[in-house]
């Protein structure tokens, strides 16, 4: 079942969403949902082709594994 959320935005942002939604013949709510999902899936996930390229890079994979082990051993520092 769908959930309802409340989102407070300024007038300028509302106008941008409204214009973009009208251009795609969507409701503002549907546009915000579509744009958010599109952004999240593009920024947070890699496609199969990109993952294959990552896994081919043995040096990168080795470095990531070492970093994972260092994190488990708490051998890291946070740089501000």
Buried (B, 14 or more C-beta within 10 A) or exposed (E): EEEEEEEEEEEEEEEEBEEBBEEEEBEBEEBBBBBEEEEEEEEEEEEEEEEEEEEEEEEEEEEEEEEEEEEEEEEEEEEE
